[in-house]
Amino acid sequence: MLIINPQLTDAEVGEAVEKAKKTLTDEKGEVLAEDRLGRKKFSHNVGKNRDGFYVYMKVKAPRENVKAINHSLGLQETVLRSMMMKANAEPVKKA
């Protein structure tokens, strides 16, 4: 999940997403799906921003590269926040 600076134009948001994808592929990751969720309001300010542009990406990446990917995404000035979560590989069994 990425939260991108809301002050960017749609073209600049597209460039930021492509830069994030390049960061992922440089670290041997693979983008399986992408969903641009649009602008959403924060429950509290992030810096001086009241909202941000949310982008969800389903990614397949080697476990040892996740820390480097998070670090690289955090260094991009257009990205306000980034978060990676591990997907559960096994389906949940019902009792």
C-alpha positions as a LaTeX table, in Angstrom:
\begin{tabular}{lrrr}
\hline
Residue & $x$ (\AA) & $y$ (\AA) & $z$ (\AA) \\
\hline
Met1 & 0.00 & 0.00 & 0.00 \\
Leu2 & 1.31 & 3.43 & $-0.93$ \\
Ile3 & 0.02 & 6.85 & 0.06 \\
Ile4 & 1.16 & 9.47 & $-2.40$ \\
Asn5 & 1.31 & 13.24 & $-1.91$ \\
Pro6 & $-2.12$ & 14.71 & $-2.78$ \\
Gln7 & $-0.64$ & 17.89 & $-4.25$ \\
Leu8 & 0.56 & 16.02 & $-7.34$ \\
Thr9 & $-1.30$ & 16.06 & $-10.65$ \\
Asp10 & $-2.73$ & 12.85 & $-12.09$ \\
Ala11 & 0.25 & 12.57 & $-14.44$ \\
Glu12 & 2.70 & 13.01 & $-11.55$ \\
Val13 & 0.82 & 10.37 & $-9.52$ \\
Gly14 & 1.20 & 8.01 & $-12.48$ \\
Glu15 & 4.94 & 8.72 & $-12.58$ \\
Ala16 & 5.22 & 8.08 & $-8.83$ \\
Val17 & 3.43 & 4.73 & $-9.20$ \\
Glu18 & 5.70 & 3.74 & $-12.10$ \\
Lys19 & 8.76 & 4.72 & $-10.04$ \\
Ala20 & 7.49 & 2.55 & $-7.17$ \\
Lys21 & 6.96 & $-0.36$ & $-9.59$ \\
Lys22 & 10.50 & 0.08 & $-10.89$ \\
Thr23 & 11.80 & $-0.02$ & $-7.31$ \\
Leu24 & 9.94 & $-3.29$ & $-6.79$ \\
Thr25 & 11.23 & $-4.89$ & $-9.99$ \\
Asp26 & 14.79 & $-3.71$ & $-9.26$ \\
Glu27 & 14.60 & $-5.69$ & $-6.00$ \\
Lys28 & 13.40 & $-8.84$ & $-7.82$ \\
Gly29 & 9.76 & $-8.20$ & $-7.00$ \\
Glu30 & 6.81 & $-8.72$ & $-9.31$ \\
Val31 & 3.64 & $-6.61$ & $-9.36$ \\
Leu32 & 0.68 & $-8.98$ & $-9.69$ \\
Ala33 & $-2.13$ & $-6.40$ & $-9.44$ \\
Glu34 & $-2.54$ & $-2.67$ & $-9.00$ \\
Asp35 & $-5.55$ & $-0.73$ & $-7.80$ \\
Arg36 & $-5.57$ & 3.06 & $-7.58$ \\
Leu37 & $-8.06$ & 3.76 & $-4.82$ \\
Gly38 & $-8.03$ & 7.53 & $-5.26$ \\
Arg39 & $-7.84$ & 10.35 & $-2.78$ \\
Lys40 & $-8.89$ & 9.58 & 0.79 \\
Lys41 & $-9.02$ & 11.78 & 3.87 \\
Phe42 & $-6.76$ & 10.91 & 6.82 \\
Ser43 & $-8.05$ & 10.55 & 10.36 \\
His44 & $-5.06$ & 12.68 & 11.42 \\
Asn45 & $-2.61$ & 14.84 & 9.46 \\
Val46 & 0.48 & 13.28 & 7.91 \\
Gly47 & 2.93 & 16.14 & 7.90 \\
Lys48 & 0.84 & 19.05 & 6.67 \\
Asn49 & $-1.41$ & 16.88 & 4.52 \\
Arg50 & $-5.04$ & 16.12 & 5.35 \\
Asp51 & $-5.48$ & 13.54 & 2.60 \\
Gly52 & $-3.48$ & 11.34 & 0.24 \\
Phe53 & $-3.74$ & 9.33 & $-2.95$ \\
Tyr54 & $-3.94$ & 5.61 & $-2.09$ \\
Val55 & $-2.49$ & 2.90 & $-4.34$ \\
Tyr56 & $-2.79$ & $-0.81$ & $-3.52$ \\
Met57 & $-0.38$ & $-3.20$ & $-5.21$ \\
Lys58 & $-0.33$ & $-6.96$ & $-4.83$ \\
Val59 & 3.33 & $-7.91$ & $-5.03$ \\
Lys60 & 5.35 & $-11.10$ & $-5.06$ \\
Ala61 & 8.87 & $-10.52$ & $-3.73$ \\
Pro62 & 11.63 & $-12.52$ & $-2.05$ \\
Arg63 & 11.42 & $-12.29$ & 1.73 \\
Glu64 & 15.01 & $-11.05$ & 2.06 \\
Asn65 & 14.31 & $-8.06$ & $-0.24$ \\
Val66 & 11.24 & $-6.71$ & 1.58 \\
Lys67 & 13.26 & $-4.54$ & 3.96 \\
Ala68 & 15.18 & $-2.96$ & 1.06 \\
Ile69 & 11.95 & $-2.34$ & $-0.85$ \\
Asn70 & 10.34 & $-0.62$ & 2.15 \\
His71 & 13.44 & 1.50 & 2.64 \\
Ser72 & 13.58 & 2.54 & $-1.03$ \\
Leu73 & 9.88 & 3.43 & $-1.11$ \\
Gly74 & 10.26 & 5.47 & 2.07 \\
Leu75 & 13.02 & 7.54 & 0.49 \\
Gln76 & 10.87 & 8.67 & $-2.43$ \\
Glu77 & 9.73 & 12.21 & $-1.77$ \\
Thr78 & 6.33 & 11.74 & $-3.46$ \\
Val79 & 5.44 & 8.80 & $-1.18$ \\
Leu80 & 4.01 & 9.91 & 2.19 \\
Arg81 & 3.66 & 6.39 & 3.60 \\
Ser82 & 4.27 & 2.84 & 2.42 \\
Met83 & 3.41 & $-0.47$ & 4.00 \\
Met84 & 3.96 & $-4.08$ & 2.99 \\
Met85 & 2.00 & $-6.92$ & 4.51 \\
Lys86 & 2.50 & $-10.64$ & 4.14 \\
Ala87 & $-0.44$ & $-12.44$ & 2.58 \\
Asn88 & $-1.58$ & $-15.64$ & 4.18 \\
Ala89 & $-0.71$ & $-18.45$ & 1.75 \\
Glu90 & $-3.02$ & $-21.00$ & 3.36 \\
Pro91 & $-6.81$ & $-20.60$ & 3.26 \\
Val92 & $-8.53$ & $-20.17$ & 6.60 \\
Lys93 & $-10.10$ & $-23.40$ & 7.77 \\
Lys94 & $-13.59$ & $-23.21$ & 9.20 \\
Ala95 & $-14.31$ & $-25.12$ & 12.39 \\
\hline
\end{tabular}
